[in-house]
Amino acid sequence: MKVATREAKRCIADQLIEEEFISAGQLQEALAIQKREGGTIVTILMSLNHLTPAKVGEFLTARPGLPSMELHNYAVPPKVVELIPREFAVKHQVFPIDKMGKCLTVGMVFPLDDEAIAEIEKLSSLRVKAFLCNPSDIQ
């Protein structure tokens, strides 16, 4: 499964380069940081100011079938917020929204982050449905 995740990451990085959101040099810089410190490529690219939240949103909304949600008017039950540790949520820019049965709905800045989703599933023991959300809504 890790191989598939790495291939998916390369594909996303390749798409970012092909669609001229970043350069190959910017990707190499982010990969070096990721190797030393961990984290997601998109988050690192954003921290380096190579990508903005608006550009990430533009990239993601161009993906067919990627669901999105606006959080600013959504009331989240306190017990749902407790399902994801704050440190993890901040690091991965994720926010728990709702729990229905064995399914946890989360908002994410980058809902294609399969590693973060797998970790949320492990932490919560729930199946995760991720939605694209505005970074300012998640914060």
C-alpha positions in Angstrom: 0.0 0.0 0.0 2.9 2.4 0.7 4.0 2.0 -2.9 0.6 3.1 -4.2 0.7 6.1 -1.9 4.2 7.1 -3.2 3.0 6.7 -6.8 -0.1 8.9 -6.1 2.2 11.6 -4.5 4.4 11.6 -7.6 1.4 11.9 -9.8 0.1 14.9 -7.8 3.6 16.5 -7.9 3.9 15.8 -11.6 0.5 17.4 -12.2 1.5 20.5 -10.3 4.5 20.8 -12.5 2.7 20.0 -15.7 0.0 22.5 -15.0 2.7 25.1 -14.1 1.6 25.6 -10.5 5.2 24.9 -9.4 8.6 24.3 -11.0 10.7 21.2 -10.9 13.2 23.1 -8.8 10.5 24.1 -6.3 9.4 20.4 -6.0 13.0 19.3 -5.4 13.4 21.9 -2.6 10.1 20.6 -1.0 11.2 17.0 -1.3 14.5 17.7 0.4 12.6 19.3 3.3 10.1 16.5 3.4 12.9 14.0 3.6 14.5 15.8 6.6 11.3 16.9 8.5 8.4 14.9 7.1 5.0 16.5 6.2 3.1 16.7 3.0 4.5 18.1 -0.3 1.6 20.5 -0.7 1.9 21.8 2.9 5.7 22.2 2.5 5.2 24.0 -0.9 2.8 26.4 0.8 5.1 27.0 3.7 7.8 28.0 1.2 5.3 30.3 -0.6 5.6 28.3 -3.8 1.9 27.6 -3.6 -0.8 29.7 -2.1 -4.1 28.4 -0.6 -5.9 29.9 -3.6 -3.6 28.1 -6.1 -4.1 24.8 -4.2 -7.9 25.4 -4.3 -7.6 26.1 -8.1 -5.6 22.9 -8.6 -8.0 20.8 -6.6 -11.3 22.2 -8.0 -10.0 21.2 -11.4 -10.2 17.6 -10.3 -13.5 16.0 -11.3 -15.5 14.4 -8.5 -13.6 16.0 -5.6 -16.3 17.1 -3.1 -16.0 20.4 -1.4 -17.7 22.1 1.5 -17.8 25.6 3.1 -17.4 25.3 6.9 -18.0 28.9 8.1 -21.7 28.3 8.8 -21.5 24.7 10.0 -22.0 23.8 13.7 -19.7 21.0 14.7 -20.5 18.9 17.8 -17.8 19.1 20.4 -17.5 15.3 20.7 -16.6 15.2 16.9 -13.8 17.8 17.3 -12.3 15.5 20.0 -11.9 12.7 17.5 -8.8 14.2 16.0 -5.9 15.5 18.1 -5.4 19.2 17.7 -1.7 18.9 16.9 -2.5 16.4 14.1 -5.3 18.6 12.8 -3.1 21.7 12.6 -0.2 19.8 11.0 -2.4 18.2 8.3 -4.9 21.1 7.9 -7.8 18.9 8.7 -11.0 19.6 10.7 -13.6 17.0 11.8 -17.1 17.9 10.7 -19.5 15.2 11.5 -19.7 11.5 12.6 -22.5 9.3 11.3 -22.3 5.7 12.3 -18.8 4.4 11.5 -18.1 7.3 9.1 -16.2 10.5 10.0 -16.6 13.5 7.6 -13.6 15.8 7.6 -12.7 19.0 5.9 -9.1 19.2 4.5 -7.1 21.8 2.6 -5.7 18.9 0.6 -8.2 16.0 0.6 -5.9 13.9 -1.7 -3.5 13.3 1.2 -4.0 9.5 1.5 -1.5 9.2 4.4 -3.3 11.8 6.5 -6.6 10.1 5.8 -5.2 6.7 6.7 -3.8 8.1 10.0 -7.2 9.7 10.8 -8.9 6.4 10.2 -6.4 4.7 12.5 -6.7 7.4 15.2 -10.5 7.4 15.1 -11.3 3.8 14.2 -13.7 5.3 11.6 -14.0 5.4 7.8 -13.1 8.9 6.6 -14.9 10.9 3.9 -12.7 14.0 3.1 -14.0 17.2 1.6 -12.0 20.1 0.1 -12.3 23.1 2.4 -11.0 26.6 2.4 -7.9 26.9 4.6 -9.3 29.9 6.5 -12.4 27.9 7.4 -10.3 25.1 8.8 -8.2 27.4 10.9 
